[in-house]
């Protein structure tokens, strides 16, 4: 599992959803967060918070989607290995394949519980450690 002191960047255009993700992370034991309302603002937040150790981003957002944000992160040498989880309301196979090709580490389907998020975080952490 990720160190519970890991700073998590939570990205979602809905402030309520950002709070839900944060509360789920807090239930797991995480305490350090940054947040942003879309992928463009999230990239700016990454530059302001270079100590971010994990990104949890919604897929569907205006201005810059989670997938576009993922591509931007993977295209920047400073952040290309940063663990990135996409949150989506849809579990369509084509979307998941597209995200995997773009370099996502994992995804979570809404709605989810803290237990489901904790399980996915554990899986992502295990995959990263094996690399």
N, C-alpha and C positions, 0 to 999 in steps of 0.2 A: 504494500500500500504506500501511497505517497506520504511523505513526512507531513504531519498535520500542521506544520508551520509554513507549508508551501503557500505562496501568494497565488490566489486564483482570480483570473480575469473572467467575469461573467458578462456575457453580451446578449442582450435581448432588447427589442424595441418596446416591449411592455414592461414598465417598472414593476408591476405586480409579479410577473414571471421572474424577473431578476431577483426579487425578494424571496420567491418560492425556492429558486435554485440555491440562493444563499442560505436559507433556513435548512434546506436538505444537507448542504455542506457543513453547516454548523452542527447539525444532529450527528454527523459522522465524526466531528471534532475539529474541523478546520476553523481558523480564526482570522485569516488575513485575506482581504478581498479588495479588488478594484472592479468597477463596472462601467459599461458603455451601452448606448442605445442603438448602435448599428456598427457595421464593420469598419467604416471609415473612422468613427470616433474611437473604436476599439484599437485600431492601429496606432492612433495618436496616444492612447492610454498606454499601450505597450512601450512606446518610445519614452514616456514619462516614468514608467515603472519597469525598468529593465530586469527587476528581480522576480517578475511573474514566472511561475513554474508550471502553470497549467491554465489552459483556456477551455471554458465551457461556453459554447456559442449557439444561439438559436440559428436555424437555417433560414427561415423566411423573415427578412427584414427589409425595410426601404433603404434607399441610398446605396448600401453595400451589403449584400446577403452574407450569410454565414459561409457559404461555399466560396464566394468571391474573397471574403476575408481570409479564409483558409489558404487560398491560392496566393494571396499577398504575403501571408506569414511564411509559407513554404518557399516563396521566391526571394526572401530576404535572408541572407547568410546569418544575421544575428539571431534570428528566431526560427530557422527552418527545422530544428529538431524539437521545438517546444511541443509538449503533449497537447493535443487538440481534440476535444470531444464536441460533436455536433448534436444539438437537441432538435428533434423534429416531431411534428404531429403526424407525419406520414412515413410509413416504412416501405415505400415502393422500392423494389429491387433496383430499378434503373438509377434512382437517386443515390442509393447506397453505393452502387458500383462507381458512380461518378465521384462521390466523396472519397472512396478508397483510392481511386486513381489520382485524386488531388492530394492525397497524403494524410487523410484523417486517421487518428489513432483509434477512435471508437465513436459510437453514437448511442443516444438514449432516445426512446420514443415517449412522447408525452401521452398521457400523464404518467408520472413515475413517482416512486416512493424513495425516501432516503436509502432504504435497503437496496433497491434496484440501482440507484446511483453509486452506492458504495461497491456493489458487485462489479459494475462497469469500470469504476476507477481502479479496482484491484486487477481486473483483466488488462486494462491499458498499461498499468504499471508493470505487470508481469511481462507483457510483450516488449516494452521498452527496455527492460533489464536484460532480456534475451539477445538484444541487438548488439 
